[in-house]
Amino acid sequence: MSARRILLLSDTHGWLHPGIEPHAREADEIWHAGDVGRPEVLDELESFAPLRAVYGNIDGKDVRCRLPEILRFECFGLKVFMTHILGRPRAYSSSVRHMLQVDPPDVMVCGHSHILLVEPILSGKGLHLNPGACGKHGWHKVMTMLRLEISNQKVSAMAAIELGLRGKAES
């Protein structure tokens, strides 16, 4: 396999929009950046592709017992750091800034803000990714997620996917 196709989502809050499935079936991996909501969401995502996920601030014991708060891993030569609450690249907490200096990741992934954001990380040598929110709860207006590829230690073919207006979400 020359590239790894990743579907990145967050803040499902216990519900999977039907528009996620076709993208999930095309993915080699699914990454969920927290606020899963219910363990059944994890089960459904795992039925489509291998899943890497962290728990978020709304997740109860039933989700937290299955997921870590922080996940560090490598994907096609890129070091990835994932947690739900991270902040923005120029406003990371001092502990995150310290981590960037000690063992800088190439890709930082988070959720929580419900705001889709792709931006260079503080060092300027990597990416900060927040897929926004694809659940029907929260203050976001449009449900979003990200699709990307990783190969040769690079992120490529990134696309923001809009699933529609949150208020018009299917049940």
Backbone bond lengths (Angstrom), bond angles and torsions (degrees), N, CA, C in turn:
res aa  C-N    CA-C-N  psi(-1)  N-CA   C-N-CA  omega(-1)  CA-C   N-CA-C  phi
1 M - - - 1.455 - - 1.529 107.92 -
2 S 1.300 116.86 128.06 1.464 120.69 -176.26 1.528 113.00 -89.98
3 A 1.302 118.19 -21.70 1.469 121.55 179.53 1.522 109.02 -144.91
4 R 1.312 115.35 152.92 1.470 121.82 177.26 1.516 107.76 -107.47
5 R 1.339 117.20 120.03 1.469 121.89 178.78 1.522 108.77 -88.86
6 I 1.339 114.71 123.08 1.462 121.57 -175.13 1.527 109.64 -115.96
7 L 1.320 116.21 134.86 1.460 121.81 168.70 1.518 105.58 -108.37
8 L 1.337 116.83 122.38 1.455 122.67 -176.88 1.520 109.59 -114.00
9 L 1.333 115.93 122.53 1.456 120.19 179.68 1.519 110.45 -139.35
10 S 1.309 115.11 167.17 1.466 121.33 -179.43 1.515 109.63 -157.95
11 D 1.305 114.68 164.69 1.459 122.74 171.34 1.529 112.81 51.82
12 T 1.334 114.82 53.68 1.460 120.12 174.56 1.534 110.87 -76.66
13 H 1.306 116.76 -25.50 1.469 122.59 177.17 1.531 112.74 50.45
14 G 1.338 115.48 42.08 1.457 120.43 172.80 1.511 116.02 89.34
15 W 1.329 118.26 7.42 1.461 120.89 -175.20 1.523 110.08 -143.52
16 L 1.332 117.04 136.88 1.459 121.27 175.27 1.519 109.73 -110.23
17 H 1.312 115.60 119.63 1.466 121.62 175.62 1.525 108.13 -61.71
18 P 1.330 118.82 137.84 1.468 120.79 -179.42 1.527 113.02 -59.05
19 G 1.314 117.99 -24.44 1.463 121.04 179.53 1.518 113.77 -71.82
20 I 1.327 117.84 -10.01 1.459 120.74 177.84 1.526 111.10 -73.03
21 E 1.317 117.15 -37.51 1.466 121.28 -172.18 1.526 114.58 -53.25
22 P 1.337 120.80 -49.75 1.470 117.76 -178.16 1.533 113.11 -60.20
23 H 1.311 116.86 -36.90 1.464 120.75 178.62 1.526 110.42 -71.37
24 A 1.325 116.93 -38.18 1.459 121.52 179.61 1.525 110.90 -65.57
25 R 1.316 117.07 -38.32 1.472 120.55 179.38 1.532 112.00 -67.85
26 E 1.316 118.18 -26.37 1.467 122.21 178.33 1.525 112.33 -84.44
27 A 1.314 118.06 -12.78 1.468 121.91 -175.18 1.525 111.41 -81.65
28 D 1.328 114.82 147.88 1.464 120.72 170.49 1.522 110.08 -84.03
29 E 1.343 116.20 -28.21 1.461 122.82 175.76 1.518 108.45 -146.22
30 I 1.326 114.91 150.63 1.465 121.75 172.41 1.520 106.37 -116.63
31 W 1.332 115.94 132.76 1.458 121.68 174.99 1.519 107.67 -114.55
32 H 1.322 116.96 129.35 1.467 121.92 178.83 1.523 107.85 -119.47
33 A 1.334 116.51 119.24 1.466 122.02 -173.69 1.531 113.33 -92.98
34 G 1.314 117.74 34.90 1.455 121.56 169.33 1.510 117.12 96.87
35 D 1.332 114.35 169.96 1.458 124.45 -168.73 1.530 109.71 58.61
36 V 1.313 113.69 55.58 1.466 122.68 178.91 1.521 109.91 -67.18
37 G 1.314 116.03 -48.02 1.461 120.79 176.69 1.508 115.45 99.56
38 R 1.323 117.20 -50.83 1.468 121.22 -178.54 1.526 109.05 -145.31
39 P 1.329 119.58 145.44 1.468 120.49 179.14 1.522 113.02 -62.34
40 E 1.321 116.98 -25.72 1.476 119.59 178.92 1.526 111.81 -62.51
41 V 1.332 117.28 -28.69 1.464 120.78 175.82 1.528 109.33 -63.89
42 L 1.330 116.94 -42.70 1.464 120.71 177.13 1.527 110.56 -61.81
43 D 1.329 116.84 -44.66 1.457 121.28 -179.63 1.526 111.08 -59.47
44 E 1.322 116.19 -44.93 1.463 119.44 -178.80 1.522 110.89 -66.16
45 L 1.321 117.70 -44.24 1.465 119.97 178.79 1.528 110.88 -61.95
46 E 1.340 117.22 -40.75 1.465 120.83 178.68 1.523 112.50 -64.91
47 S 1.327 117.73 -22.03 1.468 120.07 177.75 1.531 111.54 -74.51
48 F 1.333 117.34 -16.80 1.462 121.29 -179.82 1.526 112.53 -93.47
49 A 1.336 117.54 -42.33 1.468 122.21 -175.22 1.521 108.30 -165.20
50 P 1.347 117.56 163.45 1.461 119.45 174.92 1.527 110.80 -56.08
51 L 1.336 115.69 141.32 1.456 122.28 -172.61 1.523 110.96 -118.91
52 R 1.339 115.30 134.66 1.460 122.61 168.99 1.525 104.54 -119.75
53 A 1.319 117.15 128.63 1.459 119.54 -173.98 1.519 110.98 -152.32
54 V 1.334 114.83 157.11 1.463 123.20 173.90 1.525 107.57 -125.87
55 Y 1.330 115.61 158.51 1.461 117.59 176.50 1.522 109.64 -86.73
56 G 1.334 115.07 158.63 1.458 122.04 178.73 1.510 111.66 -117.99
57 N 1.310 115.89 -178.49 1.460 121.39 -174.42 1.524 114.27 -67.12
58 I 1.330 119.87 -22.46 1.469 120.00 179.08 1.530 112.21 -91.36
59 D 1.329 117.08 -8.53 1.457 120.07 -174.76 1.519 111.96 -75.03
60 G 1.323 114.46 134.77 1.457 121.21 179.05 1.513 111.69 -86.89
61 K 1.310 114.49 -175.90 1.462 121.85 -177.14 1.529 111.78 -58.20
62 D 1.335 117.68 -34.67 1.459 121.27 -177.95 1.529 112.51 -64.18
63 V 1.332 118.16 -27.96 1.461 122.09 175.74 1.524 109.82 -92.59
64 R 1.321 116.97 -42.27 1.473 121.22 -177.80 1.529 112.45 -61.72
65 C 1.326 117.61 -29.44 1.467 119.01 179.22 1.532 111.51 -72.15
66 R 1.324 117.24 -15.47 1.474 120.90 179.60 1.524 113.64 -100.91
67 L 1.330 117.27 -18.03 1.458 120.44 -171.95 1.524 112.02 -128.98
68 P 1.332 116.85 151.37 1.460 119.82 173.71 1.527 110.89 -85.41
69 E 1.325 115.88 166.34 1.464 120.53 174.08 1.530 110.74 -79.24
70 I 1.324 115.81 -35.18 1.463 122.57 179.85 1.514 108.28 -128.10
71 L 1.314 116.18 138.54 1.454 121.72 179.16 1.523 107.98 -130.04
72 R 1.331 116.01 126.73 1.468 121.87 174.91 1.515 106.97 -121.29
73 F 1.326 117.06 132.61 1.455 121.07 -179.50 1.529 109.19 -158.74
74 E 1.329 115.37 169.34 1.456 121.22 174.88 1.509 109.54 -111.50
75 C 1.318 115.31 142.43 1.465 121.35 176.60 1.526 107.37 -137.46
76 F 1.331 116.10 111.89 1.462 122.62 -179.87 1.527 111.94 49.12
77 G 1.330 115.06 44.58 1.449 120.67 175.20 1.512 115.86 87.37
78 L 1.320 119.02 -4.46 1.463 122.15 178.00 1.528 109.77 -99.42
79 K 1.322 116.30 133.41 1.459 121.22 175.26 1.524 108.01 -84.70
80 V 1.340 115.47 125.28 1.460 122.44 -176.39 1.527 109.01 -115.31
81 F 1.322 115.82 136.94 1.468 124.02 174.81 1.520 106.46 -123.08
82 M 1.353 116.60 124.37 1.465 120.45 -179.12 1.528 109.78 -128.64
83 T 1.331 115.28 133.00 1.445 122.78 171.91 1.525 107.11 -153.70
84 H 1.309 117.70 161.78 1.462 118.95 -175.77 1.524 112.22 -75.68
85 I 1.329 117.52 -52.59 1.462 121.10 -176.76 1.522 108.75 -104.67
86 L 1.310 115.89 113.91 1.457 120.91 -175.55 1.520 112.72 -128.61
87 G 1.305 116.97 -31.19 1.459 120.12 -174.28 1.515 110.53 91.97
88 R 1.328 115.09 -167.09 1.467 121.00 -179.41 1.520 109.37 -104.17
89 P 1.321 117.19 157.41 1.464 120.17 -175.24 1.529 115.53 -52.13
90 R 1.286 120.03 -35.27 1.457 120.10 -179.45 1.535 112.28 -94.73
91 A 1.319 116.45 6.88 1.466 119.95 -178.96 1.529 111.33 -137.46
92 Y 1.335 117.53 32.08 1.456 119.90 175.57 1.524 109.55 -65.95
93 S 1.315 115.52 153.12 1.467 119.76 175.65 1.532 109.28 -65.95
94 S 1.316 116.29 163.28 1.463 120.17 -178.61 1.530 110.98 -61.97
95 S 1.329 118.49 -33.44 1.466 120.23 179.36 1.525 111.22 -67.28
96 V 1.332 117.14 -36.52 1.466 120.28 177.99 1.527 109.79 -72.03
97 R 1.313 117.00 -41.77 1.470 119.68 177.67 1.528 110.07 -59.56
98 H 1.322 116.02 -40.89 1.469 120.01 178.26 1.530 110.20 -62.85
99 M 1.331 117.27 -44.41 1.457 121.59 178.93 1.529 111.19 -59.96
100 L 1.320 116.88 -39.09 1.459 120.72 178.31 1.528 111.26 -62.05
101 Q 1.302 116.34 -34.61 1.459 120.02 179.42 1.527 111.36 -76.16
102 V 1.332 117.17 -40.08 1.458 121.52 -175.92 1.534 111.92 -75.93
103 D 1.318 117.77 -47.19 1.465 122.30 -177.95 1.527 108.33 -144.57
104 P 1.322 116.91 77.40 1.464 119.38 -173.13 1.532 113.19 -67.87
105 P 1.321 116.93 128.34 1.462 120.30 173.82 1.525 109.87 -80.01
106 D 1.309 114.92 162.86 1.467 120.58 175.45 1.522 110.61 -88.65
107 V 1.332 115.58 -29.40 1.466 121.26 -178.23 1.525 107.92 -135.33
108 M 1.332 115.82 126.55 1.456 121.70 174.89 1.524 107.69 -111.29
109 V 1.317 116.17 128.10 1.458 122.21 -175.60 1.523 109.00 -121.06
110 C 1.334 115.78 134.28 1.460 120.43 176.67 1.523 109.50 -149.52
111 G 1.308 114.88 176.89 1.461 122.93 175.39 1.515 107.48 -135.30
112 H 1.310 117.01 -132.91 1.464 127.41 171.20 1.526 115.08 76.44
113 S 1.309 119.81 -45.94 1.470 120.91 -173.22 1.525 112.67 -76.05
114 H 1.329 117.74 -19.00 1.464 123.79 -174.32 1.537 110.89 65.44
115 I 1.329 117.05 18.36 1.466 122.02 -179.91 1.517 108.79 -116.67
116 L 1.314 117.19 118.95 1.453 122.07 176.24 1.524 108.37 -63.65
117 L 1.343 116.54 128.08 1.456 120.40 -177.59 1.515 109.79 -150.74
118 V 1.319 116.09 128.28 1.460 123.66 171.90 1.514 105.41 -126.64
119 E 1.340 116.43 118.26 1.456 119.89 -172.67 1.529 109.01 -152.79
120 P 1.343 118.16 151.17 1.475 119.06 174.73 1.528 110.35 -62.37
121 I 1.338 116.82 145.56 1.460 119.75 175.83 1.523 108.87 -78.53
122 L 1.315 116.29 172.03 1.465 121.64 -173.16 1.518 113.85 -51.17
123 S 1.322 117.36 -40.44 1.456 120.41 -177.74 1.526 111.50 -70.78
124 G 1.346 116.79 -17.17 1.459 120.80 -176.98 1.513 113.04 77.95
125 K 1.334 116.90 3.44 1.467 120.45 -176.79 1.522 112.32 -111.38
126 G 1.301 117.62 20.03 1.450 120.38 -179.47 1.507 110.87 -162.86
127 L 1.336 115.50 -172.80 1.459 121.17 -176.64 1.520 112.06 -120.99
128 H 1.318 114.79 143.21 1.459 124.41 170.33 1.532 104.83 -105.52
129 L 1.338 116.73 122.51 1.465 121.54 -178.24 1.521 110.66 -122.00
130 N 1.316 115.97 126.63 1.457 122.69 170.96 1.529 105.52 -130.11
131 P 1.339 117.93 115.78 1.464 120.09 -175.72 1.525 114.78 -77.06
132 G 1.321 117.72 2.71 1.463 119.99 -174.67 1.518 108.85 80.95
133 A 1.306 117.57 -145.95 1.464 121.81 -178.78 1.522 109.49 -132.77
134 C 1.330 115.69 138.27 1.463 117.95 178.21 1.523 111.96 -118.87
135 G 1.305 116.64 17.01 1.459 120.80 174.40 1.520 110.91 -96.38
136 K 1.341 115.52 173.40 1.466 118.65 -178.38 1.523 112.92 -97.22
137 H 1.350 117.33 6.05 1.464 121.16 176.70 1.520 109.38 -113.28
138 G 1.317 116.23 139.42 1.461 121.42 179.22 1.513 110.01 129.94
139 W 1.313 115.43 -176.16 1.467 119.07 -175.89 1.520 113.00 -98.15
140 H 1.343 118.57 -4.88 1.469 120.27 179.14 1.524 110.26 -63.59
141 K 1.310 116.55 149.07 1.463 121.16 179.70 1.518 111.80 -92.01
142 V 1.328 116.94 -36.60 1.460 122.17 -177.73 1.526 108.32 -118.18
143 M 1.321 116.83 133.69 1.462 122.30 176.85 1.525 108.25 -80.26
144 T 1.342 116.25 128.03 1.466 120.50 -175.44 1.524 111.86 -135.66
145 M 1.333 114.42 160.62 1.463 123.50 171.53 1.520 107.02 -155.02
146 L 1.324 117.48 173.12 1.457 122.23 -179.02 1.524 110.33 -121.50
147 R 1.315 114.60 145.62 1.464 121.83 171.67 1.526 106.00 -120.95
148 L 1.331 117.05 136.92 1.465 120.04 -179.92 1.512 109.81 -152.61
149 E 1.311 114.98 167.33 1.457 121.35 174.90 1.516 108.42 -123.43
150 I 1.327 115.40 147.44 1.451 121.25 175.22 1.519 107.71 -125.72
151 S 1.320 115.73 126.56 1.456 122.19 174.69 1.517 108.48 -157.67
152 N 1.324 116.01 152.23 1.467 121.27 176.90 1.519 112.54 47.89
153 Q 1.319 117.47 41.83 1.465 123.82 178.52 1.527 112.89 59.90
154 K 1.334 116.26 32.69 1.463 121.10 179.37 1.523 110.71 -139.92
155 V 1.333 114.44 147.41 1.464 121.69 171.46 1.517 106.65 -93.76
156 S 1.328 115.61 133.29 1.467 119.63 179.26 1.524 109.82 -145.73
157 A 1.313 114.80 176.38 1.471 122.81 175.37 1.526 111.83 49.62
158 M 1.332 117.35 39.17 1.462 120.13 -179.19 1.517 110.21 -79.20
159 A 1.317 115.08 138.48 1.464 120.73 177.88 1.522 109.38 -142.92
160 A 1.315 115.56 136.57 1.464 121.27 171.75 1.522 106.96 -84.08
161 I 1.312 115.98 135.01 1.462 121.60 -179.89 1.516 107.92 -115.50
162 E 1.322 116.01 124.19 1.459 121.41 175.98 1.519 108.98 -99.58
163 L 1.318 115.56 129.79 1.465 121.33 -179.34 1.524 112.64 -99.27
164 G 1.312 116.93 -0.30 1.454 120.76 179.10 1.506 112.00 116.95
165 L 1.314 115.42 178.91 1.458 121.51 -179.14 1.530 110.09 -73.74
166 R 1.312 116.44 137.50 1.463 120.74 -178.78 1.527 110.74 -58.29
167 G 1.300 119.02 -41.84 1.453 122.91 -179.34 1.521 114.06 -66.21
168 K 1.325 116.16 -17.15 1.463 121.04 -179.22 1.531 110.86 -105.92
169 A 1.332 116.60 18.05 1.463 121.56 -177.64 1.520 110.29 -62.29
170 E 1.337 113.90 141.85 1.471 119.20 175.71 1.513 108.02 -75.76
171 S 1.298 117.71 150.80 1.477 121.75 -179.39 1.496 111.47 -73.95
